[in-house]
Amino acid sequence: MDKEVAIKIGGEAGFGIKVSGLILGKTLFNAGFKVFGYSEYPSLIRGGHNTYQLNTAKNDVFSVTKKIDILVALNQESLELHGQELNNGGVVIHDGLDIKDIKDIKDIKDININLMDLAEKAGGALTRNIVALGAVMNILGMDLQLFNQELEREFGDKGVKVVAMDKKAARLGYDYLKKFKIGAYLKKEAGSKAGDYIMTANEATAQGMIQAGCKLYAAYPMTPATSIMHVLSAKQCDHHLVVHQTEDEISAIGTAIGAAAVGVRAATGTSGGGFALMVETLGLAAITETPLVIIESQRTAPATGLPTWTEQGDLQFMIRASPGEFPRFVIAPGDALEAFYMIQEAFNLAEKFQLPVIFLLDKLLSESDFVLENIEQHKVKIKREGFINDNELERMRDYKRYELTKNGISKRALPGQLAGVHVINSDEHDEYGYSTEASDMRTKMMDKRFKKLEQMMAEAPEPQLYGPRNADLTVVAWGSVKGAVIDALREIGDKYSVNFLHLTYIWPFPAKRVKKVLESAKNVLLVENNKTGQLADLIRQETGFELKNRFLKYDGRPFFREEVIKEIKKYI
Amino acid sequence: MAVVSAAKFNTSISPTWCPGCGNYGIWAALKQALFELNLEPHQVLISYDIGCCGNGANFTRTYAFHSLHGRAIPPAVGAKLGNKNLVVIAVIGDGGAYGEGIQHLIHSARYNVDITVLVHNNQRFSLTTGQATATTLSKTVTPTTPFGEIKKPINPLLLSLDSGASFVARGFANDGQHLAELIKAAVKHQGFSHVDILQPCVSFNKENTNEWYRSVIYKLDSHKYKADNLLRAKEKAEEFEQNGKLPIGILYQQERETYESQIPQLAGEPLCQQSLEGIDCLAKL
């Protein structure tokens, strides 16, 4: 059966909703189903409302739907908030709740299980989620053994007793469902894994950083960037990588720049608010021409905003942040696999061009679970460029750190090298690095830094056009919106003539390519997860094209696939 | 002869400080200390704040990282973590160390990273024409405190002692030999060293002049004062508030494991020399 199934688990925060949901996701993945896992939670440790939604299918799935097929409601709030999301014929699993909220849904299958009773029978109230997921396994028509294997992997380190208890809980839930005659949603097949890994974009970014040879990550915790720090911290000893937690974000970027200045591949990461604190030092990286990778995972802003929700509100900020003018890269991957590759490119580009590279994620990417398929671990080669060895330095006799060159790139001697002593200078400086306020040198140094732009544009990969070259409608989006658009296009199928221009290397702006695509486009729809259409404004600025059809969303939620489909259909 | 050889730490650029500025004394003492420690310019990285002292980046021949106001310490920490073989020093004014970037002083002291922080403390924002800083004495009239400073000044030595600094000293800009010894001891010390350097500003501080300093400072006698007791050090650090005297010398020194020495990843080659060949990030997944 090729039908996609959407399963949502809802309950009180603090009860492992996400962990148990991901166990189910991994079970499906290992059985050959693609999954996309999306979590919603408030900025609370306990007591708020949490959900985890799994969309699963035989084919690729990179987005979340509004409508669901199975709702595991662990509290009344889950029914109130999400009951109406159920499709006709949907299944609700609950523990003696009042289902008045969903009475009007056609053919609703009401599975009222005494979850707590069964959990206690299994050995503990904490296994309540697992009982429910055992029931879901039955509804999906899958072998419980697959789920048990995942329980072993997840809880193995907690001891045999815990695993046995969870397995019993799952069995009780699974068996309880036998008396309800619900047709299997997915046919259990002895399929092999549906890809290589399940990872969030944060996890993929962290792995990519290690692969790229990042040796220092300085950061201050901030949702939704923090899990990058968690992954790197856990792996730091295996890779001579130091994760340094600083007193604030200013110190985080300052520490990273200090390490970068002595030749280490270094990075920092945060969300928009933390990035705001880093901005002055961003300019320092620029004028000192120090390679630096800065990861910014956007959340719903300004200020504290909705700390655990998603948005694409920081694009223009990333492009313009800092007093003064300087070239930089802004790279925004569209999924976890792109994050894995592009973060590696980010380190190469930072080092080659000796400037800051901003790597832009958002909560949807950072905390959603993606299937990574056909991952090529060594696709991006480490290219160490711009250094100068001791012999060369000594032969030179008159080393100039900021030598005015044709392409604006000058060789970096590193602190510790005998013949390369110089000032890495935050003041405007001459070729040696000494401070100067002379008008001609100021102009020359600005021009030097900007000379890099041409080559930067030539080396940045162009935006990708998905679908037919000529179409009745061209959808334009950047970053995380990719998943919803790609899935929408697949779902509506070939009978609609739509293609999709996805921007990832956004700055310097790929004006030529975007202009070319827009020139031949019959109709254009911009889809952006913010209030004003920042990419659309950027496109107007850089190409002169006015994108009037803007589908914008800024309620903290990502685009649901159905709403993208509905919007697309308006234009064709 | 020693003085002549310390000249290897001069660049081709002459200092632009005001005649009589305390920076000359600190600058000479710093170069003398580096020379007497048998260091070469390329072995040293100095991270500079913005301000009069920061302009020293152009006059002092070592690797220099001229940072932002208040932000000399984080790059110093990053450089030390990145290349533990470098001697790393941060040169900051009282504005940057005790005002704008005070958190960096507190926290790097706390985890005892092996860097030396030299604070040029002249009680003024001098480069911006003499406004009050966190160390300006109460009642002082400055352009921003026309009716006299209301706020109580910070006690920087108490602050770093309380923050866990393992080496805390105070020096005087115009006692070069004594200061050079302090800087040498601070650089040699394995761990976080904080040297607060009393510095007259001839242009914008008419109260705390060379003569004034000479009337209130006295040298700690290393035979009588042992710098191994935190409580005693705090008493010494508070003497000015108690009896108007400013002891100079090493107030406190403690052998404590450095931050870097407790990070296993830093045990071998410095991070900047780690090979990037054959990395397998997915090995244990």
Interface residues (C-beta under 8 A of the other chain):
Chain A: Y197 Q207 G208 I210 Q211 G213 K215 L216 A218 K235 Q236 C237 D238 H239 H240 L241 V242 H244 T246 E247 D248 I250 S251 A252 I253 G254 T255 A256 I257 G258 A259 A260 A261 V262 G263 V264 R265 A266 E280 T281 L284 T288 I375 Q377 I382 R384 L414 P415 G416 Q417 L418 A419 G420 V421 H422 V423 I424 N425 S426 D427 G433 Y434 S435
Chain B: T11 I13 E40 P41 H42 Q43 L45 S47 I50 N55 A57 N58 R61 T62 Y63 A64 F65 H66 S67 L68 R71 I73 P74 P75 A76 V77 G78 A79 K80 L81 G82 N83 N85 L86 G101 Q103 H104 I106 H107 I263 P264 Q265 L266 G268 L271 C272 Q274 L276 I279 D280 C281 L282 A283 K284 L285
